[in-house]
């Protein structure tokens, strides 16, 4: 496996992102060696609560930069990894290197084998949910709570919608993938140029974007998709998952609109929780309304104490 690593100088002086980098090694999955996975580790190490923040496509932990200090100030340990192919994490150089199963395994290896994280509150958005909810289903005892925000766990048994179909077509046909502008276009609020530059930072040129290019085609959109059966099995577990589960979706996201209804109907842990609609938020609600989402998560943790 050919592996690209974004030069460190690309991350110097990014707007609102002063965090110290941390790294853990995971197997590539093809026997060729290891990949370096980057993560943020903020807040007290001995905290009783650990919040795990998983980003999606085509963002990275930069997306959570305004929320991380809020959680740390509340006394939580905060872990925010970059998925393989994104942010400061290594980037395999071929699109065929990226599969849904490998993304799940890379994060499992990093978070559980490498960091041995337990007692987690998961906050997941976009592909952060497609990966994170699989981890919840496959390792439920490592999670205390789940917050689903503008995400889903598709099996290909239902139509994904016109908005996603348009995104899928665009992502595969555009000659150069304008990552920063894609994030800005998925926001309901204006995004400053230096913030757009922050989302572009991990990708010096198109060769670093193979993971970002491949992610849209990995979403299961037909019942026969290679990942559909694994996601169906995950849903079987989630239908028995009775730990606290919060939906915090934004009001202006055409991609995931209505996806929360599946969780509210099928996941028993959603019962009695203060589910929220984050007003003034697009698909990337962490960028649009970071304080509102952080408050929803913090309230959720406090209303569902240990034990």
C-alpha positions in Angstrom: 0.0 0.0 0.0 1.4 3.4 -1.0 0.9 5.8 1.9 0.9 9.6 1.7 1.5 11.8 4.7 0.6 15.5 4.7 3.6 17.7 5.5 3.3 19.1 9.1 3.7 22.7 7.9 0.3 22.5 6.2 -1.2 22.5 9.7 0.7 25.5 11.1 -1.3 28.5 12.1 -4.8 27.2 11.3 -7.7 29.3 12.4 -8.8 28.3 15.9 -7.0 25.0 15.9 -4.1 25.2 18.5 -4.3 21.6 19.6 -1.3 19.3 20.2 -1.3 16.4 17.8 -1.3 12.8 19.0 -0.8 9.6 17.0 -1.4 5.9 17.1 -0.4 3.2 14.6 -2.9 0.7 13.1 -2.3 -2.1 10.6 -3.0 -1.2 7.0 -5.1 -4.3 6.5 -3.2 -5.7 3.5 -0.1 -6.8 5.5 2.1 -4.1 4.2 2.7 -2.3 7.4 1.0 0.4 9.6 -0.9 3.6 9.1 -0.5 6.6 11.4 -3.8 7.8 12.8 -4.0 11.3 14.3 -6.3 12.3 17.2 -6.9 15.2 19.6 -6.7 14.4 23.3 -7.9 17.4 25.3 -9.3 17.8 28.8 -8.3 16.0 32.0 -6.9 12.5 31.4 -8.5 11.2 34.6 -12.0 12.5 33.7 -15.0 10.3 34.5 -16.5 11.1 31.1 -14.8 10.8 27.7 -16.5 12.3 24.6 -15.5 10.7 21.3 -16.1 13.1 18.3 -16.2 11.4 14.9 -16.2 13.6 11.8 -17.3 12.7 8.3 -16.7 13.5 4.6 -14.7 15.5 3.5 -13.9 17.2 6.9 -11.5 16.3 9.7 -11.2 17.0 13.5 -10.9 20.7 12.5 -14.7 20.6 12.3 -14.9 20.2 16.1 -12.4 22.9 16.9 -15.0 25.2 18.6 -16.6 22.3 20.5 -13.5 20.6 21.9 -12.7 23.5 24.4 -16.3 23.6 25.6 -16.3 19.9 26.5 -12.9 20.2 28.1 -14.1 23.1 30.2 -17.0 20.9 31.4 -14.4 18.5 32.8 -14.7 15.9 30.0 -11.8 14.2 28.3 -12.2 14.8 24.5 -10.9 12.4 21.8 -11.3 13.6 18.2 -9.6 11.3 15.7 -9.0 12.0 12.0 -10.3 9.1 9.8 -7.7 7.5 7.7 -7.4 9.5 4.5 -8.3 12.8 6.2 -6.7 15.5 8.4 -3.4 14.6 9.9 -3.9 10.9 9.5 -2.1 8.9 6.8 -3.6 8.7 3.3 -3.4 5.5 1.3 -2.7 6.5 -2.3 -5.2 4.3 -4.2 -8.9 4.5 -4.1 -9.2 0.7 -3.9 -7.3 0.9 -0.6 -10.4 2.3 1.0 -13.4 0.1 1.9 -16.2 0.6 4.4 -15.0 -2.4 6.4 -11.4 -1.1 6.5 -12.6 2.3 7.8 -14.4 0.6 10.6 -11.4 -1.6 11.4 -8.9 1.2 11.3 -11.0 3.2 13.8 -11.6 0.1 16.0 -7.9 -0.6 16.1 -6.9 3.0 16.8 -9.5 3.6 19.5 -9.7 0.2 21.2 -6.5 -1.7 20.5 -4.3 1.4 20.6 -6.0 3.8 23.1 -8.2 1.2 24.9 -11.0 3.8 25.2 -14.0 2.8 27.4 -17.1 4.4 28.9 -17.5 6.6 25.8 -20.1 9.2 24.8 -20.1 9.1 21.0 -20.9 12.2 19.0 -21.1 11.3 15.3 -22.0 13.2 12.1 -22.0 12.2 8.5 -19.6 9.2 7.9 -18.7 9.6 11.6 -22.0 7.8 12.2 -21.6 5.2 9.5 -18.3 4.2 11.1 -19.1 5.1 14.7 -22.5 3.3 14.9 -20.9 0.2 13.6 -18.4 0.4 16.4 -21.3 0.9 18.9 -23.1 -2.2 17.5 -19.9 -4.3 17.5 -18.6 -3.2 20.9 -21.6 -1.8 22.8 -20.0 -2.3 26.2 -17.4 0.5 25.4 -20.2 3.1 25.0 -22.3 4.8 27.7 -24.2 7.1 25.4 -24.6 8.0 21.7 -25.4 11.4 20.1 -26.4 11.1 16.4 -26.2 14.4 14.5 -26.9 14.6 10.8 -26.0 11.0 10.1 -27.4 7.5 9.5 -26.7 3.9 9.0 -27.9 3.0 5.6 -28.4 -0.6 4.4 -29.4 0.1 0.8 -32.9 -1.1 1.4 -34.3 2.5 1.2 -33.7 5.3 -1.4 -31.0 7.6 -0.2 -32.7 10.7 -1.7 -32.0 13.2 -4.5 -29.6 15.4 -2.5 -27.2 12.5 -1.9 -27.5 11.3 -5.5 -26.5 14.8 -6.6 -23.5 14.8 -4.2 -22.5 11.3 -5.4 -22.5 12.4 -9.0 -20.7 15.7 -8.3 -18.0 14.0 -6.2 -17.1 11.5 -9.0 -17.3 13.9 -12.0 -15.6 17.1 -10.7 -12.0 17.3 -12.0 -10.7 18.8 -8.8 -12.4 18.1 -5.5 -12.7 21.5 -3.8 -12.8 20.2 -0.2 -13.0 23.5 1.6 -15.7 24.8 -0.6 -17.7 21.6 -0.3 -17.7 22.1 3.5 -18.6 25.7 3.1 -21.4 24.8 0.7 -22.8 22.4 3.3 -23.1 25.1 5.9 -26.1 27.4 6.5 -23.9 30.2 7.8 -21.1 32.1 5.9 -17.7 30.4 6.2 -14.6 32.6 6.3 -11.7 32.1 3.8 -9.3 31.1 6.5 -11.7 28.4 7.7 -12.1 27.1 4.1 -8.3 27.0 4.0 -8.3 24.9 7.2 -10.4 22.3 5.5 -8.1 22.3 2.5 -5.0 22.0 4.6 -4.8 18.1 4.7 -4.7 17.9 0.8 -1.7 19.5 -0.9 -2.9 18.1 -4.2 -5.4 15.7 -5.8 -3.3 12.7 -5.0 -4.1 13.1 -1.3 -7.8 13.0 -1.9 -8.3 9.4 -2.9 -10.1 8.7 0.4 -12.4 11.7 0.0 -13.2 10.7 -3.6 -14.0 7.1 -2.6 -16.2 7.8 0.5 -19.4 8.7 -1.4 -19.3 5.5 -3.4 -18.9 3.4 -0.3 -22.3 4.4 1.1 -24.6 1.4 0.7 -27.3 2.5 -1.7 -28.4 -0.9 -2.9 -29.5 -4.0 -0.9 -26.6 -5.9 -2.6 -23.9 -3.5 -1.5 -20.9 -5.3 0.1 -21.5 -3.4 3.4 -25.3 -3.8 3.5 -25.4 -7.0 5.5 -22.9 -5.7 8.1 -25.1 -2.7 8.6 -28.2 -4.8 8.9 -26.5 -6.8 11.6 -25.6 -3.5 13.3 -29.2 -2.4 13.2 -30.2 -5.7 15.0 -27.9 -4.7 17.9 -29.1 -1.0 17.9 -32.8 -2.3 18.1 -31.7 -3.7 21.5 -29.5 -0.8 22.6 -31.1 0.7 25.7 -28.4 3.1 26.7 -29.1 6.8 26.3 -29.3 7.8 22.6 -29.9 11.4 21.6 -30.8 12.7 18.1 -29.5 16.3 17.5 -30.2 17.1 13.8 -30.1 20.5 12.2 -33.0 22.1 10.5 -31.3 22.8 7.1 -29.6 19.6 6.0 -31.2 18.0 2.8 -28.8 15.1 3.0 -29.9 13.5 6.3 -33.3 15.1 6.7 -35.6 12.5 8.3 -32.9 10.0 9.1 -33.4 10.6 12.8 -36.9 9.1 12.6 -35.3 5.6 12.1 -33.4 6.0 15.4 -36.4 7.4 17.2 -38.5 4.5 16.1 -36.1 1.6 16.4 -33.6 2.4 19.1 -35.0 1.9 22.6 -32.3 4.2 24.2 -34.0 7.2 22.5 -37.0 6.9 24.7 -37.5 9.9 27.1 -34.4 11.8 25.8 -34.5 15.5 25.0 -34.0 15.2 21.3 -33.3 18.6 19.6 -33.5 20.3 16.3 -30.4 22.6 16.0 -31.7 25.7 14.3 -29.6 27.6 11.8 -27.5 24.6 11.0 -26.7 23.0 7.6 -25.1 19.6 7.1 -22.0 20.6 9.0 -23.8 21.8 12.1 -20.5 21.8 14.1 -19.4 24.6 11.9 -22.7 26.5 11.9 -23.9 26.0 15.5 -21.1 24.5 17.6 -22.3 26.0 20.9 -25.8 24.7 20.4 -24.6 21.2 19.6 -22.1 21.2 22.5 -24.8 22.3 24.9 -27.1 19.6 23.7 -24.4 17.0 24.3 -23.4 18.4 27.7 -27.0 18.5 28.9 -27.5 15.0 27.6 -24.6 13.7 29.6 -25.7 15.5 32.8 -29.3 14.2 32.5 -28.0 10.7 32.1 -25.4 10.3 34.9 -23.3 7.3 35.6 -24.9 4.3 37.0 
